[in-house]
Amino acid sequence: MVRANLDVLTALNIGVNMPRVLVLLLILAAPLAAQDTESLSGSVPGDRRLTLLYEIDFGPGSTSWTLACGLTTNAVGGLIVRLIDLDGLASSAVPNPTSVDEAVVLGAGTANAALSGNYSGVREFAVEIETAQGSAASDYSGSLTSNAGQIEFVMQDQIILGAGGLKTAVKRFAFWDGTVPAGSIVPVGLELDFGPSPRTVFLRFEGVGTNMERIELFDTTGGSALSLATFTNPTGGDVTAVPLTHSGKVYIRVNCKAFAGQNGSAAWAINAPSGISVRRVGSSDNQGGTKTECSTAPAQSPAWALALLFAVAVVSLRLAGTKRSRPVKVNAS
């Protein structure tokens, strides 16, 4: 009789709490974020930088993740590998952000780069590959491994390191470098796509120059010109992260103004976070979109411009493709 009563009470309790029980069962049945690996192999020409864009879905809850990229080369020119957390980089205003890890191998060996953090939802990451020295191409092979979430390849681009002007890579990075006539302004516009719903994101903006009065970033959406950041006489390089709240198509412009008396030289870079596309104003929505940029279609084994030489320190990131000045990890097999 006692056992029968307990059975009845248990059944009633389950009935009352059935919604909670169902939720628990759904949670237990949900797949856990598993480790995933993508293979990378190919060859990078000595005058190019390859950029590969990936996305990882970490699920609805905060997930602790580690992402590692290890590439091996047999070439005497070695290899540079950069692993980039797009959201972390876009919101960082420090010269050497922890959202970028760079590894260099000077000759045959393996370059290993790794990042970690906590994320939820879909996030994007980029891998940059270029030779470490010399003008010959470097082969590479290895993998990109995540301890949580499935890795999805999005697109890849390559840019010519020696080409000036405006360059973009995988619709997330924009670079410009060139000469600015004395006392003049050189404006360059970019078009961003925020998607259908209003959202607030950060853009990382970096600039450096010689004989430059200022390098200034404007939000020109709707025909007005709202100043977002100004770097005055940025001979040592400046960096900031600016918030933007928009939906749909967004337009920004960078003005580089030289001091009077002689020509100036300038370079700047803009990095967008996950899901915010960056392209030349008026370009098609196809992959690529600059005269100096080459793109290839996704592949099973998917294969950043100018080496602007200033006598003074430059900002840490790849302004117009300059080799980064931050400390790097040197690995050898």
Stockholm file with secondary structure:
# STOCKHOLM 1.0

chainA/1-333         MVRANLDVLTALNIGVNMPRVLVLLLILAAPLAAQDTESLSGSVPGDRRLTLLYEIDFGPGSTSWTLACGLTTNAVGGLIVRLIDLDGLASSAVPNPTSVDEAVVLGAGTANAALSGNYSGVREFAVEIETAQGSAASDYSGSLTSNAGQIEFVMQDQIILGAGGLKTAVKRFAFWDGTVPAGSIVPVGLELDFGPSPRTVFLRFEGVGTNMERIELFDTTGGSALSLATFTNPTGGDVTAVPLTHSGKVYIRVNCKAFAGQNGSAAWAINAPSGISVRRVGSSDNQGGTKTECSTAPAQSPAWALALLFAVAVVSLRLAGTKRSRPVKVNAS
#=GR chainA/1-333 SS CHHHHHHHHHHHHHHHTHHHHHHHHHHHHSCCCCCEEEEEEEEECTTEEEEEEEEEECCSSCEEEEEEEEEEECCTTCEEEEEEEHHHHHTCCSSSCTTEEEEEESSSEEEEEEEEEEECSEEEEEEEEECSSSSSCEEEEEEEEESSSEEEEEEEEEEETTCCEEEEETTTEEEEEEEECTTCEEEEEEEEECCSSCEEEEEEEEEEEESEEEEEEEECGGGCCEEEEEEESCTTCEEEEEEEEECSEEEEEEEEEECTTSCEEEEEEEECCTTCEEEETTCCSSSCCSTTEEEECCCSSCCCCCCCCCSSCCCSSCGGGCCCCSCCEECCC
#=GC SS_cons         CHHHHHHHHHHHHHHHTHHHHHHHHHHHHSCCCCCEEEEEEEEECTTEEEEEEEEEECCSSCEEEEEEEEEEECCTTCEEEEEEEHHHHHTCCSSSCTTEEEEEESSSEEEEEEEEEEECSEEEEEEEEECSSSSSCEEEEEEEEESSSEEEEEEEEEEETTCCEEEEETTTEEEEEEEECTTCEEEEEEEEECCSSCEEEEEEEEEEEESEEEEEEEECGGGCCEEEEEEESCTTCEEEEEEEEECSEEEEEEEEEECTTSCEEEEEEEECCTTCEEEETTCCSSSCCSTTEEEECCCSSCCCCCCCCCSSCCCSSCGGGCCCCSCCEECCC
//
